[in-house]
């Protein structure tokens, strides 16, 4: 691992203090929304007694309704995956519009793309719809058999199958379906890259694939530090506002408005014997056996995708050898965003939406017979 990359990870650790139905009544929905981020992390002593005092909620960090960012929300039953999948969706306003499919990173939820979705709708003037899903074991996606997160298979093969199966349910007629642009943040990157050929084989049109702040070599080298990172995180919160404020104060998410809509989806009410009112929805420690599986082979599969390719990185240009060669050969578009952290789609959704919409326009509206960016 490069000294620069290791230092960046360690610096982040050191900063951490120990047809879809419309929205139902939002007061009930928002409380149920407390569902989904980086797992139950026992770095601090566990107390079986409820804490005597809890911080009063800070109204400056009160949750925001997802209905301000997506037109529709639904639970979509996907029998082939055995899941009831939460889907957030703003359809394109025109019959020949495209749909950007957004896949979040481990521990987060589909609402991490909420601010981005609204920006895309505005900048594409409604020509681009946005569909964002909660992955298996995340957010408000549940198993049809009712089993808990300890039963989840979070291998890359299963996660890819879940995405493909969902697309087949939402858009059952592949030839009449809108063109799809797949965007994945962190873990979502390899899911989108791997799903691309399966969707194309099923006759769906995939305009492009975009990976957000994920590079195979550096990610695999950083995995040994993940347990230290998890150890430094709080294991629970006194309120939804407390969780939102913690993410903003520690710069995990630098955009308070995005945190206010996305973070309630990363936590759930704690059990009766918990000292915390809210705990993490997704126990990331249980996913450790899958970490290497998620990212191995990502660079080569990204470069071989039969669609336009975009890689967006946060802060600095960090490419492994395969990507360096691919960039010199013009196999993909590279964008580096400044002033953002790992959660770049939340930190600066406006800039990212500009990049994505321009990428979509360049590759979706290409004259027939001319190769798209990233194609050979």
C-alpha positions as CSV (number, residue, x, y, z in Angstrom):
1,X,0.0,0.0,0.0
2,X,1.3,3.5,-0.8
3,X,2.3,5.6,2.2
4,X,0.0,8.3,1.1
5,X,-3.0,6.0,0.9
6,X,-2.2,4.4,4.3
7,X,-1.8,7.8,5.9
8,X,-5.2,8.9,4.5
9,X,-6.9,5.9,5.9
10,X,-5.2,6.2,9.3
11,X,-5.9,9.9,9.4
12,X,-9.6,9.2,8.9
13,X,-9.5,6.7,11.8
14,X,-7.8,9.2,14.1
15,X,-10.6,11.7,13.4
16,X,-13.4,9.4,14.5
17,X,-14.4,9.9,18.2
18,X,-14.7,6.9,20.2
19,X,-45.7,1.3,-10.8
20,X,-44.8,2.0,-7.5
21,X,-47.0,3.3,-4.7
22,X,-46.6,6.8,-3.5
23,X,-45.2,7.6,0.0
24,X,-47.4,6.6,2.9
25,X,-47.9,8.9,5.9
26,X,-44.5,10.3,6.4
27,X,-44.5,10.5,10.2
28,X,-44.8,6.7,10.4
29,X,-42.6,6.1,7.4
30,X,-39.7,8.2,8.7
31,X,-39.5,6.4,12.0
32,X,-39.5,3.1,10.2
33,X,-36.8,4.6,8.0
34,X,-34.3,4.1,10.8
35,X,-32.6,1.3,8.9
36,X,-29.0,0.9,7.4
37,X,-25.0,1.8,7.8
38,X,-21.7,0.5,9.1
39,X,-22.4,-2.4,11.5
40,X,-22.7,-2.9,15.2
41,X,-19.2,-2.0,16.3
42,X,-18.2,-3.1,19.8
43,X,-15.2,-0.8,20.4
44,X,-16.6,0.7,23.6
45,X,-17.8,-1.2,26.6
46,X,-21.2,-2.8,26.3
47,X,-23.7,-2.0,29.0
48,X,-26.8,-4.0,29.4
49,X,-28.5,-1.2,31.3
50,X,-30.2,1.6,29.4
51,X,-28.1,4.8,29.7
52,X,-29.4,7.1,32.4
53,X,-29.0,10.2,30.4
54,X,-29.3,10.8,26.6
55,X,-28.4,13.8,24.6
56,X,-31.4,15.9,23.6
57,X,-31.9,15.8,19.8
58,X,-30.4,18.8,18.0
59,X,-33.1,20.2,15.7
60,X,-30.5,21.4,13.2
61,X,-29.9,17.8,12.3
62,X,-33.5,16.6,12.1
63,X,-34.2,14.0,9.4
64,X,-35.5,15.1,6.0
65,X,-38.2,13.3,4.1
66,X,-37.1,11.2,1.1
67,X,-40.3,12.4,-0.7
68,X,-38.5,15.7,-1.4
69,X,-35.9,13.8,-3.5
70,X,-37.7,10.9,-5.2
71,X,-41.1,10.8,-6.7
72,X,-41.9,7.2,-5.6
73,X,-41.0,4.6,-3.0
74,X,-42.0,1.0,-2.9
75,X,-41.3,-2.5,-1.6
76,X,-40.7,-4.6,-4.7
77,X,-41.0,-8.4,-4.2
78,X,-38.2,-10.2,-6.0
79,X,-39.0,-13.9,-5.7
80,X,-35.9,-15.0,-7.6
81,X,-33.8,-13.4,-4.8
82,X,-36.1,-14.2,-2.0
83,X,-36.3,-10.4,-1.2
84,X,-38.7,-7.6,-0.6
85,X,-36.5,-4.8,-2.0
86,X,-36.9,-1.1,-1.1
87,X,-36.8,1.0,-4.3
88,X,-36.6,4.7,-4.6
89,X,-37.6,6.0,-8.0
90,X,-38.0,9.1,-10.1
91,X,-39.1,8.0,-13.6
92,X,-38.0,9.9,-16.7
93,X,-40.5,12.4,-17.9
94,X,-40.3,11.2,-21.5
95,X,-41.1,7.9,-23.2
96,X,-37.6,7.6,-24.6
97,X,-35.8,8.7,-21.4
98,X,-33.0,6.8,-19.6
99,X,-32.8,5.5,-16.1
100,X,-29.7,5.9,-13.9
101,X,-29.5,2.8,-11.5
102,X,-27.7,3.7,-8.3
103,X,-26.1,1.1,-6.0
104,X,-24.8,2.2,-2.6
105,X,-21.8,1.1,-0.7
106,X,-21.6,-1.4,2.2
107,X,-23.5,-0.2,5.3
108,X,-25.4,2.6,3.6
109,X,-28.7,2.7,1.8
110,X,-30.3,3.8,-1.4
111,X,-31.0,7.2,0.1
112,X,-27.3,8.0,0.0
113,X,-28.2,9.0,-3.6
114,X,-31.2,11.2,-2.7
115,X,-29.6,14.6,-3.2
116,X,-27.8,13.3,-6.4
117,X,-31.2,12.1,-7.8
118,X,-32.8,15.4,-7.4
119,X,-29.8,17.1,-9.1
120,X,-29.9,14.7,-12.0
121,X,-33.6,15.3,-12.6
122,X,-33.0,19.1,-12.7
123,X,-29.9,18.9,-14.9
124,X,-31.3,16.4,-17.4
125,X,-34.6,18.3,-17.5
126,X,-36.3,15.1,-16.7
127,X,-34.8,13.0,-19.5
128,X,-33.0,10.9,-17.0
129,X,-34.9,9.0,-14.3
130,X,-33.1,7.7,-11.2
131,X,-33.7,4.3,-9.5
132,X,-31.9,3.6,-6.2
133,X,-32.3,0.4,-4.2
134,X,-31.4,-0.8,-0.7
135,X,-29.1,-3.8,-1.0
136,X,-29.8,-7.2,0.7
137,X,-29.2,-6.7,4.4
138,X,-29.4,-3.0,4.2
139,X,-32.0,-0.2,4.6
140,X,-35.6,-1.4,4.3
141,X,-34.9,-4.4,2.1
142,X,-35.9,-7.6,3.9
143,X,-35.9,-11.3,3.3
144,X,-39.2,-12.9,2.2
145,X,-38.6,-15.7,4.7
146,X,-38.2,-13.2,7.6
147,X,-34.8,-14.3,8.6
148,X,-32.4,-11.7,10.0
149,X,-29.0,-10.2,8.8
150,X,-27.0,-13.1,10.2
151,X,-28.5,-15.3,7.5
152,X,-27.6,-13.1,4.6
153,X,-25.3,-14.2,1.8
154,X,-23.5,-11.0,0.8
155,X,-21.1,-12.5,-1.7
156,X,-20.6,-10.4,-4.9
157,X,-22.4,-13.2,-6.9
158,X,-25.5,-12.9,-4.8
159,X,-25.6,-9.1,-4.8
160,X,-25.2,-9.0,-8.6
161,X,-28.0,-11.5,-9.0
162,X,-30.2,-9.4,-6.7
163,X,-29.7,-6.3,-8.9
164,X,-30.3,-8.2,-12.2
165,X,-33.4,-9.9,-10.7
166,X,-34.8,-6.5,-9.5
167,X,-34.3,-5.0,-13.0
168,X,-36.2,-7.9,-14.5
169,X,-39.1,-7.3,-12.1
170,X,-39.2,-3.5,-12.5
171,X,-38.7,-3.6,-16.3
172,X,-40.0,-7.0,-17.4
173,X,-39.9,-6.3,-21.1
174,X,-36.2,-5.7,-21.8
175,X,-36.7,-4.4,-25.3
176,X,-39.2,-1.8,-24.1
177,X,-37.2,-0.9,-21.1
178,X,-35.4,2.5,-20.9
179,X,-31.6,2.6,-21.5
180,X,-29.8,2.0,-18.2
181,X,-26.7,3.8,-16.8
182,X,-25.3,1.8,-13.9
183,X,-23.6,3.8,-11.1
184,X,-22.1,2.2,-8.0
185,X,-20.3,3.7,-5.0
186,X,-17.6,1.7,-3.3
187,X,-19.1,-1.9,-3.0
188,X,-21.8,-0.7,-5.5
189,X,-19.0,-0.3,-8.1
190,X,-18.2,-4.0,-8.6
191,X,-21.9,-4.9,-8.3
192,X,-22.7,-2.6,-11.3
193,X,-19.6,-3.8,-13.3
194,X,-20.5,-7.4,-12.8
195,X,-24.2,-6.9,-13.5
196,X,-23.5,-5.2,-16.8
197,X,-22.9,-8.3,-19.0
198,X,-25.8,-10.2,-17.4
199,X,-28.2,-7.4,-18.2
200,X,-26.9,-7.1,-21.7
201,X,-27.3,-10.8,-22.2
202,X,-30.9,-10.4,-21.2
203,X,-31.3,-7.8,-24.0
204,X,-31.3,-4.7,-21.7
205,X,-29.5,-1.7,-23.1
206,X,-26.7,-0.5,-20.8
207,X,-25.4,2.9,-21.9
208,X,-22.5,2.9,-19.4
209,X,-21.0,1.9,-16.1
210,X,-19.7,4.4,-13.5
211,X,-17.7,3.5,-10.4
212,X,-17.4,6.0,-7.6
213,X,-14.2,6.2,-5.5
214,X,-13.2,2.5,-5.8
215,X,-9.9,1.2,-7.1
216,X,-9.2,-2.5,-6.7
217,X,-5.5,-2.5,-5.7
218,X,-5.8,0.2,-3.0
219,X,-9.0,-1.1,-1.6
220,X,-7.6,-4.6,-1.2
221,X,-4.5,-3.2,0.5
222,X,-6.6,-1.1,2.9
223,X,-8.8,-4.0,4.0
224,X,-6.5,-4.9,7.0
225,X,-7.2,-1.5,8.4
226,X,-11.0,-1.9,8.2
227,X,-11.3,-3.4,11.7
228,X,-9.4,-0.5,13.2
229,X,-11.7,1.9,11.4
230,X,-14.8,0.0,12.7
231,X,-13.3,-0.1,16.2
232,X,-13.2,3.7,16.2
233,X,-16.8,4.1,15.4
234,X,-19.6,4.5,17.9
235,X,-21.8,1.5,18.4
236,X,-25.0,3.4,18.8
237,X,-26.8,6.8,19.1
238,X,-29.2,8.6,21.4
239,X,-31.5,9.7,18.5
240,X,-31.7,10.0,14.7
241,X,-30.4,13.6,15.1
242,X,-27.5,12.3,17.1
243,X,-26.5,9.9,14.4
244,X,-26.8,12.6,11.7
245,X,-24.8,15.0,13.7
246,X,-22.0,12.5,14.4
247,X,-21.6,11.8,10.6
248,X,-21.4,15.5,9.9
249,X,-19.1,16.5,12.8
250,X,-16.6,13.7,11.9
251,X,-16.7,14.6,8.2
252,X,-17.9,11.1,7.2
253,X,-20.5,13.1,5.3
254,X,-19.7,16.7,4.6
255,X,-23.1,17.8,3.3
256,X,-25.6,18.1,6.2
257,X,-28.7,18.1,4.0
258,X,-27.6,14.7,2.4
259,X,-26.9,13.3,5.9
260,X,-30.3,14.3,7.1
261,X,-32.0,12.3,4.4
262,X,-29.6,9.3,4.2
263,X,-28.5,8.5,7.7
264,X,-31.9,7.6,9.2
265,X,-31.8,4.7,6.7
266,X,-28.6,3.4,8.3
267,X,-29.8,2.9,11.8
268,X,-32.6,1.0,13.6
269,X,-34.1,1.2,17.0
270,X,-32.0,-0.6,19.6
271,X,-33.3,-3.6,21.5
272,X,-34.9,-3.2,24.9
273,X,-31.6,-4.0,26.7
274,X,-29.4,-1.7,24.6
275,X,-27.9,1.4,26.1
276,X,-28.6,3.1,22.8
277,X,-31.9,4.3,21.3
278,X,-30.5,3.5,17.8
279,X,-28.0,1.0,16.6
280,X,-26.5,0.3,13.1
281,X,-28.8,-1.5,10.6
282,X,-26.0,-3.5,9.0
283,X,-23.5,-5.3,11.1
284,X,-20.4,-4.8,8.9
285,X,-18.3,-7.1,10.9
286,X,-20.4,-10.0,9.7
287,X,-19.5,-9.0,6.1
288,X,-15.7,-9.3,6.7
289,X,-15.5,-12.8,5.0
290,X,-16.8,-11.2,1.8
291,X,-14.5,-8.1,1.6
292,X,-11.9,-9.7,-0.6
293,X,-14.6,-11.3,-2.8
294,X,-16.2,-8.0,-3.4
295,X,-13.2,-6.2,-5.0
296,X,-10.9,-8.9,-6.5
297,X,-10.8,-8.6,-10.3
298,X,-12.6,-5.3,-10.4
299,X,-10.1,-3.4,-12.6
300,X,-10.0,-6.0,-15.3
301,X,-13.8,-6.5,-15.4
302,X,-14.3,-2.7,-15.4
303,X,-12.0,-2.3,-18.4
304,X,-13.7,-5.1,-20.3
305,X,-17.2,-3.9,-19.8
306,X,-19.0,-3.6,-23.2
307,X,-20.3,-0.1,-22.4
308,X,-19.0,3.4,-21.8
309,X,-16.9,3.5,-18.6
310,X,-16.5,6.3,-16.0
311,X,-14.3,6.3,-12.9
312,X,-14.9,9.1,-10.4
313,X,-12.3,9.5,-7.6
314,X,-12.3,11.7,-4.5
315,X,-9.4,14.2,-4.0
316,X,-6.5,12.5,-5.8
317,X,-5.8,10.4,-8.8
318,X,-5.1,6.9,-7.5
319,X,-5.0,4.3,-10.2
320,X,-3.6,0.8,-10.1
321,X,-1.4,-0.5,-12.9
322,X,-4.3,-2.0,-14.9
323,X,-6.2,1.3,-14.7
324,X,-3.2,3.4,-15.6
325,X,-2.7,1.4,-18.7
326,X,-6.4,1.5,-19.5
327,X,-6.4,5.3,-19.1
328,X,-3.5,5.7,-21.4
329,X,-5.3,3.6,-24.0
330,X,-8.4,5.7,-23.6
331,X,-10.6,2.9,-22.3
332,X,-12.5,5.0,-19.7
333,X,-13.2,8.5,-18.6
334,X,-11.6,9.6,-15.4
335,X,-12.9,12.4,-13.2
336,X,-11.3,13.6,-9.9
337,X,-13.5,15.6,-7.6
338,X,-12.0,18.1,-5.1
339,X,-13.2,19.1,-1.7
340,X,-15.0,15.8,-1.1
341,X,-14.4,12.6,0.9
342,X,-15.2,9.0,0.2
343,X,-18.9,9.8,0.2
344,X,-18.4,12.1,-2.8
345,X,-22.0,11.6,-4.1
346,X,-23.3,12.9,-0.8
347,X,-20.6,15.6,-0.2
348,X,-21.1,17.3,-3.6
349,X,-24.2,15.9,-5.4
350,X,-24.4,18.9,-7.7
351,X,-20.9,18.4,-9.2
352,X,-21.3,14.7,-9.5
353,X,-24.7,15.1,-11.3
354,X,-23.1,17.5,-13.8
355,X,-20.4,14.9,-14.5
356,X,-22.9,12.0,-14.8
357,X,-25.4,13.9,-17.0
358,X,-22.6,15.0,-19.3
359,X,-21.3,11.4,-19.5
360,X,-24.8,10.2,-20.2
361,X,-25.4,12.8,-23.0
362,X,-22.1,12.0,-24.6
363,X,-22.7,8.3,-24.7
364,X,-26.5,7.9,-25.0
365,X,-26.9,10.4,-27.8
366,X,-24.1,9.2,-30.0
367,X,-24.6,8.9,-33.7
368,X,-25.3,5.2,-34.5
369,X,-22.2,3.5,-35.8
370,X,-19.7,5.6,-33.8
371,X,-18.1,3.9,-30.9
372,X,-18.9,5.3,-27.4
373,X,-16.2,6.4,-25.0
374,X,-14.6,3.3,-23.5
375,X,-15.5,1.0,-26.3
376,X,-12.9,-0.5,-28.6
